[in-house]
Amino acid sequence: MLIVFPLGLLATSLVFDFISAGTGSARVADISFWMIASGIIGGLAAALFGLIDWLGIPDGTRAKRIGALHGIGNVVVVGLFVISLLIRYYGGATPPAAIAIVLSGVGVALALVTGWLGGELVDRLAVGVDEGAHADAPSSLSRRPISEHATVTARN
């Protein structure tokens, strides 16, 4: 669940870049800057938990390979935005230098691919999904085992 914040912040920063480029607004450029900074922090937090998930995937599986591509790709995405942020910080231009916006654009495009790979991991390969997950599973807050409901339903 941690991925929605960095993805949203980083993608939306590009929209603010276009607005800043069109209007010349320093305020909008500042908003983009801080969205990128927040997205980088969120991306690094998500990466820690992603690494923990990846380490739990059995070696030699398709999931391990896709997880590696997903993780490495996301590190590249964060790296592109770090470079873009540094260019903005040291460049001081409003709107930001074109290369900063291009790096952000490439980062967003790559994030679309890595996001799809993450969806593959969860939806197709069930990485990070409870083994007994089903449409009528009890809430995780209920403290009941996930398989309890499936067993009761199967007996009925």
Backbone torsions as a table, in degrees:
resi	resn	phi	psi	omega
1	MET	NA	-16.0	-178.6
2	LEU	-68.6	-19.4	-172.4
3	ILE	-73.2	-22.2	-175.9
4	VAL	-64.9	-34.5	-179.0
5	PHE	-69.3	-54.5	179.8
6	PRO	-62.4	-40.4	179.0
7	LEU	-61.2	-46.1	-180.0
8	GLY	-64.9	-44.2	-179.1
9	LEU	-64.9	-46.6	-176.8
10	LEU	-67.6	-42.0	179.1
11	ALA	-66.3	-41.3	-178.8
12	THR	-69.9	-29.2	177.4
13	SER	-60.2	-33.9	178.5
14	LEU	-66.2	-38.7	176.6
15	VAL	-61.4	-43.8	178.4
16	PHE	-66.2	-31.8	174.4
17	ASP	-61.1	-44.1	179.8
18	PHE	-65.4	-39.8	177.4
19	ILE	-63.9	-43.7	179.1
20	SER	-62.8	-42.1	179.3
21	ALA	-64.2	-37.0	-179.2
22	GLY	-75.7	-30.5	-175.4
23	THR	-107.1	-19.7	-175.7
24	GLY	74.8	14.3	-175.9
25	SER	-74.0	120.6	176.4
26	ALA	-68.5	-34.0	-179.7
27	ARG	-64.5	-43.5	178.9
28	VAL	-66.3	-38.4	176.4
29	ALA	-62.2	-39.7	176.8
30	ASP	-63.4	-40.8	178.4
31	ILE	-60.5	-45.1	178.3
32	SER	-60.0	-44.3	179.3
33	PHE	-55.7	-50.0	-176.7
34	TRP	-72.4	-28.1	173.8
35	MET	-66.2	-41.7	178.2
36	ILE	-63.9	-45.8	179.3
37	ALA	-58.8	-44.6	178.8
38	SER	-66.3	-40.2	178.3
39	GLY	-63.4	-37.9	177.9
40	ILE	-64.3	-46.0	179.3
41	ILE	-61.4	-45.6	178.1
42	GLY	-63.8	-38.3	178.8
43	GLY	-64.7	-38.2	178.3
44	LEU	-68.3	-38.6	176.7
45	ALA	-64.0	-44.4	179.0
46	ALA	-63.9	-35.8	-179.6
47	ALA	-62.5	-37.1	179.2
48	LEU	-60.6	-48.1	-179.9
49	PHE	-70.9	-32.9	175.3
50	GLY	-64.2	-39.9	177.2
51	LEU	-62.8	-42.0	178.2
52	ILE	-61.1	-44.9	176.7
53	ASP	-61.0	-44.5	-177.0
54	TRP	-63.0	-39.1	179.4
55	LEU	-63.5	-23.5	179.0
56	GLY	-85.8	-5.5	179.7
57	ILE	-81.7	134.0	179.6
58	PRO	-59.6	139.4	177.7
59	ASP	-63.9	151.7	175.9
60	GLY	77.6	8.0	-178.9
61	THR	-99.8	161.2	175.7
62	ARG	-61.4	-38.1	179.9
63	ALA	-61.3	-39.0	179.7
64	LYS	-64.3	-41.9	179.9
65	ARG	-67.1	-45.0	179.5
66	ILE	-66.3	-38.7	177.2
67	GLY	-60.9	-39.1	178.1
68	ALA	-65.2	-44.8	177.9
69	LEU	-62.0	-43.2	178.9
70	HIS	-60.2	-49.0	-178.0
71	GLY	-66.8	-47.7	179.7
72	ILE	-62.9	-42.5	178.3
73	GLY	-60.0	-41.0	180.0
74	ASN	-70.2	-33.0	174.4
75	VAL	-64.1	-39.8	176.8
76	VAL	-64.0	-42.5	178.0
77	VAL	-57.0	-50.2	-179.9
78	VAL	-61.9	-40.5	178.3
79	GLY	-60.9	-42.2	177.8
80	LEU	-61.1	-41.5	179.4
81	PHE	-71.9	-31.9	175.3
82	VAL	-62.8	-45.2	179.0
83	ILE	-63.2	-43.2	177.8
84	SER	-59.8	-42.0	179.4
85	LEU	-64.3	-42.2	179.4
86	LEU	-64.4	-40.2	177.5
87	ILE	-61.4	-42.8	179.1
88	ARG	-64.6	-43.8	-176.4
89	TYR	-64.0	-47.5	-176.7
90	TYR	-86.2	-20.7	-179.2
91	GLY	-81.4	-38.5	176.7
92	GLY	66.0	10.0	-177.4
93	ALA	-83.0	148.5	172.7
94	THR	-127.6	119.7	-5.6
95	PRO	-66.1	168.5	-179.4
96	PRO	-59.7	159.9	177.5
97	ALA	-55.7	146.4	-177.6
98	ALA	-55.8	-37.0	-178.7
99	ILE	-64.2	-33.8	177.5
100	ALA	-64.8	-40.7	179.5
101	ILE	-70.5	-39.4	178.0
102	VAL	-62.3	-44.8	178.4
103	LEU	-60.3	-41.1	176.9
104	SER	-63.7	-41.7	178.3
105	GLY	-62.3	-43.4	177.6
106	VAL	-64.6	-39.5	177.5
107	GLY	-60.9	-44.1	178.8
108	VAL	-64.8	-43.5	179.3
109	ALA	-61.5	-43.3	178.4
110	LEU	-66.8	-35.8	178.8
111	ALA	-63.9	-30.7	174.9
112	LEU	-62.5	-41.2	179.5
113	VAL	-69.4	-47.6	-178.1
114	THR	-68.4	-31.3	174.9
115	GLY	-64.2	-41.7	176.7
116	TRP	-62.5	-41.8	177.7
117	LEU	-62.1	-38.5	176.0
118	GLY	-63.2	-40.1	175.2
119	GLY	-62.7	-39.2	175.9
120	GLU	-58.9	-44.8	-178.9
121	LEU	-60.3	-44.0	-176.4
122	VAL	-80.6	-51.1	-172.7
123	ASP	-77.7	-37.8	-176.4
124	ARG	-98.6	-32.6	-174.5
125	LEU	-110.2	-0.4	175.2
126	ALA	54.9	32.4	175.9
127	VAL	-74.9	129.5	180.0
128	GLY	79.7	9.2	-180.0
129	VAL	-106.7	133.4	179.0
130	ASP	-58.6	138.3	-177.0
131	GLU	-54.6	-39.4	-176.7
132	GLY	-94.9	12.9	-177.0
133	ALA	-55.6	139.1	177.3
134	HIS	-159.3	172.4	-172.1
135	ALA	-65.3	-23.1	-179.4
136	ASP	-111.6	22.2	-179.5
137	ALA	-62.8	144.6	177.7
138	PRO	-69.5	159.5	178.3
139	SER	-60.9	146.0	176.8
140	SER	-65.3	-20.4	178.6
141	LEU	-79.4	-14.1	-176.8
142	SER	-76.2	-16.2	-177.4
143	ARG	65.8	9.9	175.5
144	ARG	-87.4	145.5	177.9
145	PRO	-63.9	145.8	-176.7
146	ILE	-65.1	-31.7	-176.9
147	SER	-79.6	-12.8	-178.0
148	GLU	-57.2	-49.2	-177.6
149	HIS	-67.1	-39.0	179.9
150	ALA	-62.9	-38.9	-179.8
151	THR	-68.6	-44.2	179.2
152	VAL	-62.8	-44.2	179.8
153	THR	-63.8	-40.0	-179.2
154	ALA	-65.0	-32.7	-179.7
155	ARG	-78.2	-25.0	-176.9
156	ASN	-76.0	NA	NA
